[in-house]
Amino acid sequence: MPATTTIGIAQWHADTDDPARNLETALWAIDELADRGSELIVFPELWASGYDSARLGPCVKGAAEPLPGRRSEALAAAARRASAWLVAGSVPELDGESLYNTAVVYGPDGTIRGKHRKAHLYRPTAEHEVFTAGDQVTVVATENFGPLGLAICFDGDHPAYARALRDRGARVVVMVAAYEVGAEHWWDLLYPAHALSNGQWWVTVNQCGGSGSGAMFGRSRVIAPDGRVVAEAPGLDTASEPHLMTCEIDLEGELRRADRESAVLWTDDRRDIY
């Protein structure tokens, strides 16, 4: 791992009826964040289709593509042009008759290095009626960040999933989300706790925009392994247009400090009695 790295985050409210426009926004964000020196670029959940719980099925089916496909080819070319790692949020992935909510990781050479299919489908918005659940805890090998853990929204809400990523070697976790206003206190409590209790960097990237109970509150974050929020994007009250944020972190130094100060949280558990 490099001593420091620059993380680039793009948060916006995706259009539920215009996948082409959403892709234009994504490609623009990659170029802009690359110009700002980003080595890891991250998007939110379902940016390609938007997330409207009242009509989730039609939204995602209208934007679903196989992997690889035309959208992934455009993203791969952008990642290659940027010479950056790209966790391209999550997109609706069509695989035969099945539809998955899938996060894709592109390397700086534009190749697909890994993907994660959302395993914990959020029943209050009927995701289980639209998507097929993934069946894996996903960690992707990278040259820059070591094993990179992936989570999509409700995956990351589960402490057992966070610990499973740690068990598989992930010291950096990217969690992409479409987190609604009613659950903002989960955002504030769960993810700093995961970072601290597992000695991990957490990069949590949320959509931002909308109205009513389905509005997404933004506040994408970079969280250090001691639970400190070291960078945060604007919230719903202040952000209406796509927002780009970069954050330079001492990647290795903070991991070493976590190992010195907090390792008992993951080395002294008692799984034999759990």
N, C-alpha and C positions, 0 to 999 in steps of 0.2 A: 504493500500500500504506500502511496505517497504520503509525505508528512502533512501536507495540506491539500485540500481539494476545494473546488468551487462548484457549488450546487446551484442549478438554475430551476426555478419553479414557475409554471404557468398556471394560473387559476382563472377560470371564466365560467360563464353560464352558457352551456351549449344549446344550440337551436334544436328543438325537437322535430323540426320538419325540413331541415336543410343540411344533410350530411356533407354536401360539397363545400358549403360555407364553413362548416366546422373543420374540415380538412385544411382549408385555406388558412384559418386561424392557427391551426397546429403547425403548419409549415412555416408561417410567419414567425411564430414563437420560437421555433428551433433556430432559425437564422438569427433572430435578435439575441437570444440567450447565448448562442455561440459567440457572437460579437462581443459579449460581455465576459467571455472567458470561461463559460460553464463547461465543466468536464462531465457532469451528470445532469441530465435534463429530465424533468418529471412532469407529467400531465395528470389531471384528475380522472376519476371513474366515468366511463360511458360518455366521454367528450364527443365521440363521433355521432352519437344518436340523441344526446340529451337524456334526461331522467325525469319523466313525468309519471308518478305512480298511478295516476288515474287512467293513463293510456300507455303504459309501459310496453305492452306487447307490440302494438303497431309501431311505436317509436323505434324500438330496437330491431324489429324485423325489417323495417325500411332501410336500415343502415347496416344490416348484417352482411359480412363477406367471409369467404374462406381465408385461411392463413396457409401459405402466402396468397396474396391477392393484389388488386390494383392499389388499394389504400396502403397496404404494408409495403409495396414496392416504392411508393412515394415517400413514406416515412424512412425506409431504409436508405434511399438516396439522400434525404435530408440529413440523417445521422452521419452518413459518410462525408457529406459536404462539410458538416460541422466538426468532424473528427471528435465526436463526443458520444458517451454512453447515453442512450435514450430509453427511459422507461415510459413508454407511450401510453400512460394511463391504462384504462381498459376499454375494450371495444367489443361489440357484438360479433362473436365468431360463429360462423356457420360450418358445421362439420357433419356432412350427410343430412340426416333429419334432425340433428340435435343443434341447439343454440346455447352457446356458452358466453359468460361474461369473462373476458380473457384479457389479462395484462401481458404485454409483449415487451421483451428487452432486446434492443438492438445494440450491437457493438459499434465502436468508432469506424469499423470497416463496412458498416451497413448490413452485416449478417444478423439474422435472428439468433440470439444466444440462448433464449429460453422463453417460456411462457407459463403463466399461472391461470388456471381456471377457477373462478370464485367457488370455494367449497362450502361456505356458510351463506346460504341464500336467506335474505331478510323477509320473513313471512308477513310482517305487518303491511308491506307494500306488494305482496303476492309475487315476489321474485321467483318463488318455486313453481309458479304456474307458467312462467315464461322461459326460464333457463333450466338447463340440466346442471346439476351440481358437479363441480370438480371433485377429485378424490385424492389430491396430493397436497402435502406441505411442500412449498416450492422454494428452493434455494438455487441460485444461478451462479456458476463460477465466473468470476471476472478477474482480469489482470490488475485492475486498479483498486478495487475495494474488497478483495477477498470474496468469500461466499456472500452473495447478496440475497437477502430474504425478501420475498414478495407477499403482499397481502392486499386484498381488495375489500375495503370498507368493513363489513360485518365480520370478515375473517379476523381483522385486527382487533375487534372488540373482545376476543376470547383470550384470556391469559394463557390457556393451555396451548393455543396456536403460537403465541409469542415465544413461549418456552420451547416449543418444538423447533422453531426457527433457530433459537440459540443452540439447542442440542445438535442441530445439523451444521453448526459452525458460523451462522450468520451474525456478524457484528455490525452490519449496516442493514437496516430494513426500510424498504419503501412501501408505504401504504397509500393507495389511491382511493379516493372517496367521493361520494355524492351525499354528504352528511347534511341532514335537514335541521332546521332551527330548533325543533323540539328536543333534540338530543345533544345540544351544545355542551351540556355539563359532562356528558360522556367523553367528549373530545378533550375537555380540560383535565379530567381525572385519569382516564385509562392510559393514555399514551405516554405521558411522563412517567407513570408507574411502570409500564412495560419497559421503557428505556432504562430506568434505574434498576429494576429487579433482574434484568437480563444483561446489563452492561452493554447496551447497543445504542447506536445512533438510529433514530427514527425520523424519516422524512415523510410527513403526512400531507397529502395534497388534495384539496377539496375544490369542488365546484363553488361558484359564488354568484348568486343572483336569483331572480324569481320573486314570487310574492306568496303570501298566505302560508299555510302550514307546510307546503312543499318547497319553500324557499331554501336555498343552500347558503350557509353562512360564511363560506370562505375560510379565512384565518389559517391558511396553509402554513405549515411549521417545519422547522428543523429543530430536533430535540436531541440534546447531548446525552451521553451515557449516564450522567448523574441526574437526569430528569429535568435539567434546565432547558427552557425554550430559548434558543440562541437567535432565532429569526422567526418573524411571523408576518404574513401578508395581511392586507386590510380585511376587515369584516364586511358584512352585508351593508351596513349603514354608509360606508364610504367608498365601496367599490362597485361600479356598474359596468365598466369596460374591462376587457381582459387585462389582468395585472401580471407583470413579470417581476420576479424577485431573484436576486443572486445572494449567496451567502458563502463566504470562505471559512472553512472549518479546519481546525487542527485534528485531523482524523485519527492519526495514530496516537498523538499525545493524550487525547481525552480517553481513548480506549485503555492506554497504559494506566492512567490515573484511576479509571474505574476498576481495573484489576487490582490495584493496590488498596483501594479504599472500600470496595463493595463486593469483592469476590465471594464472600461468605453467603451472599444471597443466592448464588447459583452453584456453589460447591458444597455447601453444608445442608442441603435439603435432605429429607428422609423419605425417599420414594418407597422404601420397604414398608413404611407404615401407612402410606397414602393409599 
